[in-house]
């Protein structure tokens, strides 16, 4: 029997630059081991994590695969849930370093697989490509920030028309329907991304994440219709009752919630929104019905204008992420021919043996 694989993004290309939730893969207190991988592009960090993840999935363990928002086919991290063992890409832009070396954290240096003597003649090529990659990301973040600013205008039109009384009734009804009326110690909040702005466009793993949930509540509506406020309220009320929650943020504004999971109750609250534009099977709530239709009708031309500008700016940012990915592929072409793959295979065996040691001690 194979294990369950769940897919997330640990970090995001956002309207506020690169935004990291790497410290939420697993806490230092809960972790058996956190393995931090170092090494340049093309040194096999993602491949190593994929191989370890597949090994444990095939053995029946549940594994989280945390994808890279700058290349969704690559991994930034894996978590073998039952073993409480995590592996992370500790290189730029994440720049993760051990917090408790020896007791919790290990460093694995994939850079030792490089044939350094071959880099002297390509040094300036690498520096030039790295500079272009940085420029492309900075352009992307400016476009995403501009899109976020226009989105705020779109949000404001709808928020002015929002019936707060009806919104509060909806919040209370959902709370009473979903949550037990018992209180204990505070639950924990875990912050991740289900959605990423990637070289392949907007990618979301939310359908994979909610696949085992018994109840899915769908908040469907335009910007400014109160979706985030509902999720924030339910998240706070759940943790007040001692329930742990997974808070999945939107890459446009990483401080806002896109989706919410309460794993112990097998409940998900998701948003059908203007960024992912996907549908869900679940109990649907039409958030647009909370708006003053007459006010919206008067402002419809303005809303149409800002929404079209928003999508243009968002696409411009995504185009820049694609350019950065193409340049990164070019960068890897300098590294891959200068890799000692026998050393990489040896590191895989060493890491696997170490993790199996934790497995044997359970």
FIKOLDREN-483261 format. One record per residue (C-alpha): residue number from 0; chain; residue in three letters; y, z, x. Coordinates in Angstrom, 3 decimals, padded with zeros to 6 digits. Layout:
residues N
[NUM "A" "ALA" [Y Z X]]
...
end
This chain:
residues 362
[0 "A" "UNK" [000.000 000.000 000.000]]
[1 "A" "UNK" [003.364 -001.014 001.408]]
[2 "A" "UNK" [006.421 001.198 001.256]]
[3 "A" "UNK" [009.649 000.586 -000.614]]
[4 "A" "UNK" [012.491 -001.185 001.189]]
[5 "A" "UNK" [016.073 -000.537 000.123]]
[6 "A" "UNK" [019.044 -002.461 001.465]]
[7 "A" "UNK" [022.632 -001.353 002.091]]
[8 "A" "UNK" [025.630 -001.939 004.324]]
[9 "A" "UNK" [026.631 000.975 006.592]]
[10 "A" "UNK" [029.985 -000.550 007.484]]
[11 "A" "UNK" [032.302 -003.061 005.922]]
[12 "A" "UNK" [034.924 -005.708 006.593]]
[13 "A" "UNK" [037.587 -004.391 004.245]]
[14 "A" "UNK" [041.212 -004.480 003.218]]
[15 "A" "UNK" [041.681 -001.590 005.666]]
[16 "A" "UNK" [039.935 -003.224 008.619]]
[17 "A" "UNK" [036.413 -002.346 009.711]]
[18 "A" "UNK" [035.307 000.728 007.769]]
[19 "A" "UNK" [032.303 002.804 008.814]]
[20 "A" "UNK" [029.938 005.066 006.881]]
[21 "A" "UNK" [027.522 005.297 009.822]]
[22 "A" "UNK" [027.496 009.102 009.788]]
[23 "A" "UNK" [025.982 008.991 006.287]]
[24 "A" "UNK" [022.715 007.289 007.271]]
[25 "A" "UNK" [021.338 010.830 007.716]]
[26 "A" "UNK" [022.971 014.122 008.646]]
[27 "A" "UNK" [022.454 015.798 011.998]]
[28 "A" "UNK" [021.021 018.802 010.164]]
[29 "A" "UNK" [018.427 016.788 008.243]]
[30 "A" "UNK" [017.454 014.296 010.949]]
[31 "A" "UNK" [014.271 014.526 012.971]]
[32 "A" "UNK" [015.769 012.023 015.404]]
[33 "A" "UNK" [018.674 009.572 015.514]]
[34 "A" "UNK" [018.144 006.782 018.029]]
[35 "A" "UNK" [021.354 005.102 019.181]]
[36 "A" "UNK" [020.917 001.572 020.541]]
[37 "A" "UNK" [023.315 000.295 023.192]]
[38 "A" "UNK" [023.595 -003.180 024.696]]
[39 "A" "UNK" [025.540 -006.396 024.270]]
[40 "A" "UNK" [025.139 -009.251 021.791]]
[41 "A" "UNK" [021.751 -010.932 021.858]]
[42 "A" "UNK" [020.027 -007.992 023.565]]
[43 "A" "UNK" [017.575 -007.444 020.725]]
[44 "A" "UNK" [018.968 -004.379 018.945]]
[45 "A" "UNK" [018.620 -005.846 015.451]]
[46 "A" "UNK" [015.214 -007.360 016.242]]
[47 "A" "UNK" [013.973 -003.988 017.468]]
[48 "A" "UNK" [015.105 -002.264 014.270]]
[49 "A" "UNK" [013.552 -004.981 012.097]]
[50 "A" "UNK" [010.208 -004.614 013.891]]
[51 "A" "UNK" [010.227 -000.821 013.586]]
[52 "A" "UNK" [011.220 -001.022 009.916]]
[53 "A" "UNK" [008.511 -003.561 009.096]]
[54 "A" "UNK" [005.895 -001.519 010.969]]
[55 "A" "UNK" [006.571 001.516 008.786]]
[56 "A" "UNK" [006.957 -000.443 005.549]]
[57 "A" "UNK" [003.521 -001.947 006.194]]
[58 "A" "UNK" [002.151 001.562 006.721]]
[59 "A" "UNK" [003.412 002.745 003.342]]
[60 "A" "UNK" [006.630 004.483 004.359]]
[61 "A" "UNK" [009.887 003.956 002.468]]
[62 "A" "UNK" [012.537 002.435 004.723]]
[63 "A" "UNK" [016.248 001.810 004.297]]
[64 "A" "UNK" [017.549 -001.350 005.961]]
[65 "A" "UNK" [021.278 -001.184 006.656]]
[66 "A" "UNK" [022.718 -004.645 007.196]]
[67 "A" "UNK" [025.632 -005.812 009.306]]
[68 "A" "UNK" [028.574 -007.006 007.200]]
[69 "A" "UNK" [029.533 -009.473 009.942]]
[70 "A" "UNK" [026.019 -010.990 009.856]]
[71 "A" "UNK" [023.954 -009.908 006.869]]
[72 "A" "UNK" [020.789 -011.293 008.490]]
[73 "A" "UNK" [021.156 -008.669 011.238]]
[74 "A" "UNK" [020.778 -004.907 010.995]]
[75 "A" "UNK" [023.154 -002.097 011.894]]
[76 "A" "UNK" [020.565 000.579 011.178]]
[77 "A" "UNK" [017.231 001.627 009.696]]
[78 "A" "UNK" [016.087 004.927 008.216]]
[79 "A" "UNK" [012.410 005.863 007.874]]
[80 "A" "UNK" [012.948 008.238 004.990]]
[81 "A" "UNK" [009.823 010.413 005.064]]
[82 "A" "UNK" [010.048 010.878 008.834]]
[83 "A" "UNK" [013.832 011.382 008.735]]
[84 "A" "UNK" [014.151 009.097 011.749]]
[85 "A" "UNK" [017.138 006.758 011.983]]
[86 "A" "UNK" [018.038 003.971 014.384]]
[87 "A" "UNK" [021.622 002.738 014.747]]
[88 "A" "UNK" [023.507 000.001 016.555]]
[89 "A" "UNK" [025.929 002.039 018.626]]
[90 "A" "UNK" [028.014 -000.852 019.966]]
[91 "A" "UNK" [031.426 -002.183 018.919]]
[92 "A" "UNK" [032.863 -002.017 016.316]]
[93 "A" "UNK" [030.757 001.001 015.329]]
[94 "A" "UNK" [030.981 002.787 018.697]]
[95 "A" "UNK" [028.435 005.456 017.785]]
[96 "A" "UNK" [027.653 008.052 020.441]]
[97 "A" "UNK" [025.186 010.949 020.359]]
[98 "A" "UNK" [026.500 014.138 018.783]]
[99 "A" "UNK" [023.576 016.399 019.694]]
[100 "A" "UNK" [021.794 014.671 022.583]]
[101 "A" "UNK" [018.287 015.877 023.247]]
[102 "A" "UNK" [018.034 017.979 020.099]]
[103 "A" "UNK" [018.749 015.203 017.580]]
[104 "A" "UNK" [020.060 012.085 019.310]]
[105 "A" "UNK" [018.551 009.675 021.811]]
[106 "A" "UNK" [020.134 006.686 023.546]]
[107 "A" "UNK" [018.135 003.516 024.101]]
[108 "A" "UNK" [019.889 001.076 026.424]]
[109 "A" "UNK" [018.909 -002.500 025.592]]
[110 "A" "UNK" [021.351 -003.616 028.276]]
[111 "A" "UNK" [018.687 -003.015 030.934]]
[112 "A" "UNK" [016.985 -006.162 029.610]]
[113 "A" "UNK" [019.865 -008.318 030.855]]
[114 "A" "UNK" [019.602 -010.298 034.075]]
[115 "A" "UNK" [023.026 -009.219 035.296]]
[116 "A" "UNK" [022.968 -011.430 038.365]]
[117 "A" "UNK" [023.332 -014.486 036.094]]
[118 "A" "UNK" [026.625 -013.426 034.492]]
[119 "A" "UNK" [029.033 -013.920 037.381]]
[120 "A" "UNK" [029.668 -017.588 036.595]]
[121 "A" "UNK" [030.098 -017.076 032.840]]
[122 "A" "UNK" [032.291 -013.965 032.872]]
[123 "A" "UNK" [035.494 -015.735 031.848]]
[124 "A" "UNK" [033.705 -017.773 029.166]]
[125 "A" "UNK" [032.489 -014.531 027.603]]
[126 "A" "UNK" [035.942 -012.940 027.784]]
[127 "A" "UNK" [037.520 -015.981 026.121]]
[128 "A" "UNK" [035.017 -016.040 023.258]]
[129 "A" "UNK" [035.368 -012.283 022.752]]
[130 "A" "UNK" [039.128 -012.714 022.434]]
[131 "A" "UNK" [038.693 -015.409 019.777]]
[132 "A" "UNK" [036.243 -013.210 017.862]]
[133 "A" "UNK" [038.773 -010.374 017.820]]
[134 "A" "UNK" [041.512 -012.721 016.624]]
[135 "A" "UNK" [039.302 -014.013 013.793]]
[136 "A" "UNK" [038.501 -010.523 012.567]]
[137 "A" "UNK" [042.154 -009.499 012.677]]
[138 "A" "UNK" [043.066 -012.563 010.591]]
[139 "A" "UNK" [040.293 -011.724 008.124]]
[140 "A" "UNK" [041.553 -008.165 007.727]]
[141 "A" "UNK" [045.102 -009.399 007.106]]
[142 "A" "UNK" [043.844 -011.715 004.362]]
[143 "A" "UNK" [041.733 -008.930 002.827]]
[144 "A" "UNK" [044.747 -006.589 002.936]]
[145 "A" "UNK" [046.871 -009.255 001.232]]
[146 "A" "UNK" [044.141 -009.783 -001.376]]
[147 "A" "UNK" [044.038 -006.038 -001.967]]
[148 "A" "UNK" [047.818 -005.970 -002.478]]
[149 "A" "UNK" [047.605 -008.758 -005.072]]
[150 "A" "UNK" [044.613 -007.024 -006.648]]
[151 "A" "UNK" [046.796 -003.923 -007.076]]
[152 "A" "UNK" [049.241 -006.060 -009.077]]
[153 "A" "UNK" [046.379 -007.304 -011.285]]
[154 "A" "UNK" [045.175 -003.704 -011.619]]
[155 "A" "UNK" [048.633 -002.512 -012.683]]
[156 "A" "UNK" [048.919 -004.953 -015.595]]
[157 "A" "UNK" [045.678 -003.668 -017.105]]
[158 "A" "UNK" [046.302 -000.039 -016.224]]
[159 "A" "UNK" [049.595 -000.136 -018.153]]
[160 "A" "UNK" [047.601 -001.178 -021.227]]
[161 "A" "UNK" [044.793 001.369 -020.789]]
[162 "A" "UNK" [044.201 003.896 -023.566]]
[163 "A" "UNK" [043.703 007.104 -021.579]]
[164 "A" "UNK" [042.578 009.071 -024.619]]
[165 "A" "UNK" [039.714 006.645 -025.249]]
[166 "A" "UNK" [038.894 006.613 -021.534]]
[167 "A" "UNK" [038.590 010.406 -021.480]]
[168 "A" "UNK" [036.310 010.325 -024.533]]
[169 "A" "UNK" [034.082 007.799 -022.746]]
[170 "A" "UNK" [033.952 010.001 -019.630]]
[171 "A" "UNK" [032.943 013.051 -021.639]]
[172 "A" "UNK" [030.337 011.154 -023.653]]
[173 "A" "UNK" [028.725 009.781 -020.496]]
[174 "A" "UNK" [028.765 013.190 -018.834]]
[175 "A" "UNK" [027.083 014.832 -021.820]]
[176 "A" "UNK" [024.536 012.058 -022.073]]
[177 "A" "UNK" [023.577 011.878 -018.400]]
[178 "A" "UNK" [024.008 015.325 -016.877]]
[179 "A" "UNK" [022.290 018.646 -017.575]]
[180 "A" "UNK" [024.489 021.512 -018.696]]
[181 "A" "UNK" [023.386 023.793 -015.877]]
[182 "A" "UNK" [025.351 024.676 -012.757]]
[183 "A" "UNK" [024.193 025.756 -009.301]]
[184 "A" "UNK" [025.210 025.207 -005.694]]
[185 "A" "UNK" [027.158 022.050 -004.924]]
[186 "A" "UNK" [025.255 018.819 -004.436]]
[187 "A" "UNK" [025.963 016.454 -001.558]]
[188 "A" "UNK" [027.756 013.112 -001.568]]
[189 "A" "UNK" [026.440 010.222 000.507]]
[190 "A" "UNK" [028.790 007.283 001.089]]
[191 "A" "UNK" [027.587 003.721 001.709]]
[192 "A" "UNK" [028.295 000.116 000.708]]
[193 "A" "UNK" [026.129 -001.998 -001.589]]
[194 "A" "UNK" [028.458 -004.982 -001.206]]
[195 "A" "UNK" [029.800 -006.710 001.884]]
[196 "A" "UNK" [032.330 -009.374 002.810]]
[197 "A" "UNK" [030.107 -011.473 005.074]]
[198 "A" "UNK" [029.948 -014.915 006.729]]
[199 "A" "UNK" [027.809 -015.998 003.758]]
[200 "A" "UNK" [030.443 -014.837 001.276]]
[201 "A" "UNK" [030.291 -011.769 -000.943]]
[202 "A" "UNK" [026.776 -010.326 -000.730]]
[203 "A" "UNK" [025.537 -007.360 -002.723]]
[204 "A" "UNK" [022.257 -005.469 -002.634]]
[205 "A" "UNK" [022.912 -003.462 -005.784]]
[206 "A" "UNK" [020.026 -004.990 -007.758]]
[207 "A" "UNK" [017.646 -003.927 -004.992]]
[208 "A" "UNK" [019.196 -000.451 -004.845]]
[209 "A" "UNK" [018.856 000.258 -008.584]]
[210 "A" "UNK" [015.428 -001.341 -009.042]]
[211 "A" "UNK" [013.645 002.009 -009.403]]
[212 "A" "UNK" [016.255 003.698 -011.590]]
[213 "A" "UNK" [015.069 004.714 -015.065]]
[214 "A" "UNK" [018.526 004.436 -016.649]]
[215 "A" "UNK" [021.304 002.010 -015.724]]
[216 "A" "UNK" [024.743 002.343 -017.315]]
[217 "A" "UNK" [026.941 -000.726 -016.861]]
[218 "A" "UNK" [030.740 -000.482 -016.855]]
[219 "A" "UNK" [032.002 -004.008 -017.434]]
[220 "A" "UNK" [035.691 -004.728 -017.189]]
[221 "A" "UNK" [038.691 -006.101 -015.352]]
[222 "A" "UNK" [040.648 -004.291 -012.610]]
[223 "A" "UNK" [042.536 -001.270 -013.902]]
[224 "A" "UNK" [040.273 -000.573 -016.887]]
[225 "A" "UNK" [039.142 002.858 -015.650]]
[226 "A" "UNK" [035.756 002.029 -014.110]]
[227 "A" "UNK" [036.433 003.895 -010.874]]
[228 "A" "UNK" [037.834 006.901 -012.713]]
[229 "A" "UNK" [034.645 007.190 -014.746]]
[230 "A" "UNK" [032.497 007.000 -011.612]]
[231 "A" "UNK" [034.623 009.561 -009.757]]
[232 "A" "UNK" [034.410 011.949 -012.701]]
[233 "A" "UNK" [030.635 011.658 -013.096]]
[234 "A" "UNK" [030.139 012.014 -009.321]]
[235 "A" "UNK" [032.166 015.243 -009.260]]
[236 "A" "UNK" [030.446 016.637 -012.355]]
[237 "A" "UNK" [027.006 015.792 -010.942]]
[238 "A" "UNK" [027.637 017.556 -007.635]]
[239 "A" "UNK" [029.001 020.588 -009.520]]
[240 "A" "UNK" [025.541 020.794 -011.080]]
[241 "A" "UNK" [023.795 020.751 -007.718]]
[242 "A" "UNK" [022.830 017.080 -007.869]]
[243 "A" "UNK" [023.099 014.857 -004.803]]
[244 "A" "UNK" [024.785 011.500 -005.382]]
[245 "A" "UNK" [025.028 008.174 -003.574]]
[246 "A" "UNK" [028.532 006.761 -003.760]]
[247 "A" "UNK" [028.692 003.033 -003.075]]
[248 "A" "UNK" [032.167 001.832 -002.180]]
[249 "A" "UNK" [033.884 -001.504 -002.673]]
[250 "A" "UNK" [034.763 -003.442 000.497]]
[251 "A" "UNK" [038.124 -004.503 -000.928]]
[252 "A" "UNK" [039.298 -000.892 -000.962]]
[253 "A" "UNK" [036.704 001.288 000.775]]
[254 "A" "UNK" [038.141 004.458 -000.728]]
[255 "A" "UNK" [037.219 003.286 -004.244]]
[256 "A" "UNK" [033.784 003.553 -005.841]]
[257 "A" "UNK" [031.929 000.433 -006.931]]
[258 "A" "UNK" [028.639 002.036 -008.036]]
[259 "A" "UNK" [027.117 005.525 -008.345]]
[260 "A" "UNK" [023.515 006.717 -008.100]]
[261 "A" "UNK" [022.061 010.094 -009.061]]
[262 "A" "UNK" [018.595 009.771 -007.469]]
[263 "A" "UNK" [017.130 013.027 -008.816]]
[264 "A" "UNK" [017.808 011.881 -012.389]]
[265 "A" "UNK" [016.914 008.247 -011.594]]
[266 "A" "UNK" [020.283 007.267 -013.061]]
[267 "A" "UNK" [022.671 004.560 -011.868]]
[268 "A" "UNK" [026.186 003.831 -013.062]]
[269 "A" "UNK" [027.189 000.351 -011.931]]
[270 "A" "UNK" [030.209 -001.865 -012.405]]
[271 "A" "UNK" [030.090 -005.494 -013.410]]
[272 "A" "UNK" [033.267 -006.444 -011.619]]
[273 "A" "UNK" [035.579 -009.226 -010.505]]
[274 "A" "UNK" [034.310 -009.302 -006.900]]
[275 "A" "UNK" [030.531 -009.617 -007.242]]
[276 "A" "UNK" [030.582 -011.175 -010.747]]
[277 "A" "UNK" [026.951 -010.207 -011.379]]
[278 "A" "UNK" [025.225 -009.063 -014.545]]
[279 "A" "UNK" [022.940 -006.067 -015.019]]
[280 "A" "UNK" [020.228 -005.039 -017.431]]
[281 "A" "UNK" [021.280 -001.703 -018.848]]
[282 "A" "UNK" [023.413 000.071 -021.404]]
[283 "A" "UNK" [026.741 -001.742 -021.273]]
[284 "A" "UNK" [030.227 -000.336 -021.846]]
[285 "A" "UNK" [033.053 -002.832 -022.391]]
[286 "A" "UNK" [035.964 -001.306 -020.493]]
[287 "A" "UNK" [038.312 -004.126 -021.548]]
[288 "A" "UNK" [038.021 -002.788 -025.101]]
[289 "A" "UNK" [040.101 000.210 -023.961]]
[290 "A" "UNK" [043.122 -002.041 -023.341]]
[291 "A" "UNK" [046.043 -002.735 -025.669]]
[292 "A" "UNK" [045.266 -006.355 -026.589]]
[293 "A" "UNK" [048.862 -007.141 -027.605]]
[294 "A" "UNK" [050.248 -006.015 -024.246]]
[295 "A" "UNK" [047.610 -008.003 -022.345]]
[296 "A" "UNK" [048.370 -011.117 -024.395]]
[297 "A" "UNK" [052.049 -010.903 -023.409]]
[298 "A" "UNK" [051.146 -010.575 -019.724]]
[299 "A" "UNK" [048.252 -013.050 -019.665]]
[300 "A" "UNK" [050.095 -015.771 -017.721]]
[301 "A" "UNK" [051.048 -013.269 -015.006]]
[302 "A" "UNK" [047.495 -011.916 -014.917]]
[303 "A" "UNK" [046.107 -015.433 -014.552]]
[304 "A" "UNK" [048.522 -016.111 -011.684]]
[305 "A" "UNK" [047.695 -012.992 -009.680]]
[306 "A" "UNK" [043.954 -013.333 -010.243]]
[307 "A" "UNK" [043.955 -016.906 -008.909]]
[308 "A" "UNK" [045.996 -015.851 -005.859]]
[309 "A" "UNK" [043.593 -012.957 -005.291]]
[310 "A" "UNK" [040.564 -015.242 -005.083]]
[311 "A" "UNK" [042.369 -017.652 -002.741]]
[312 "A" "UNK" [043.227 -014.826 -000.333]]
[313 "A" "UNK" [039.747 -013.322 -000.565]]
[314 "A" "UNK" [038.190 -016.679 000.318]]
[315 "A" "UNK" [040.580 -017.092 003.251]]
[316 "A" "UNK" [039.368 -013.767 004.612]]
[317 "A" "UNK" [035.732 -014.733 004.118]]
[318 "A" "UNK" [036.388 -018.013 005.951]]
[319 "A" "UNK" [037.682 -016.034 008.934]]
[320 "A" "UNK" [034.564 -013.843 008.926]]
[321 "A" "UNK" [032.495 -017.040 009.023]]
[322 "A" "UNK" [034.495 -018.274 012.021]]
[323 "A" "UNK" [033.917 -014.932 013.773]]
[324 "A" "UNK" [030.174 -015.245 013.115]]
[325 "A" "UNK" [030.075 -018.772 014.561]]
[326 "A" "UNK" [031.876 -017.509 017.656]]
[327 "A" "UNK" [029.472 -014.568 017.927]]
[328 "A" "UNK" [026.570 -017.027 017.834]]
[329 "A" "UNK" [028.273 -018.866 020.684]]
[330 "A" "UNK" [028.569 -015.568 022.559]]
[331 "A" "UNK" [024.874 -014.820 022.087]]
[332 "A" "UNK" [024.066 -018.167 023.703]]
[333 "A" "UNK" [025.355 -016.705 026.975]]
[334 "A" "UNK" [023.135 -013.636 026.637]]
[335 "A" "UNK" [019.817 -014.777 025.172]]
[336 "A" "UNK" [018.795 -017.039 028.117]]
[337 "A" "UNK" [019.549 -014.112 030.416]]
[338 "A" "UNK" [017.321 -011.605 028.601]]
[339 "A" "UNK" [014.071 -010.191 029.958]]
[340 "A" "UNK" [012.029 -010.187 026.742]]
[341 "A" "UNK" [009.112 -008.451 028.426]]
[342 "A" "UNK" [011.393 -005.455 028.963]]
[343 "A" "UNK" [012.498 -005.673 025.324]]
[344 "A" "UNK" [008.858 -005.593 024.203]]
[345 "A" "UNK" [008.253 -002.608 026.466]]
[346 "A" "UNK" [011.202 -000.759 024.901]]
[347 "A" "UNK" [009.797 -001.494 021.438]]
[348 "A" "UNK" [006.459 000.074 022.403]]
[349 "A" "UNK" [008.197 003.114 023.897]]
[350 "A" "UNK" [010.346 003.649 020.804]]
[351 "A" "UNK" [007.373 003.148 018.482]]
[352 "A" "UNK" [005.288 005.661 020.451]]
[353 "A" "UNK" [008.104 008.199 020.290]]
[354 "A" "UNK" [008.463 007.810 016.519]]
[355 "A" "UNK" [004.695 008.039 016.065]]
[356 "A" "UNK" [004.880 011.364 017.886]]
[357 "A" "UNK" [007.194 012.669 015.156]]
[358 "A" "UNK" [004.816 011.231 012.569]]
[359 "A" "UNK" [001.852 013.073 014.109]]
[360 "A" "UNK" [003.753 016.374 014.036]]
[361 "A" "UNK" [004.257 016.266 010.265]]
end
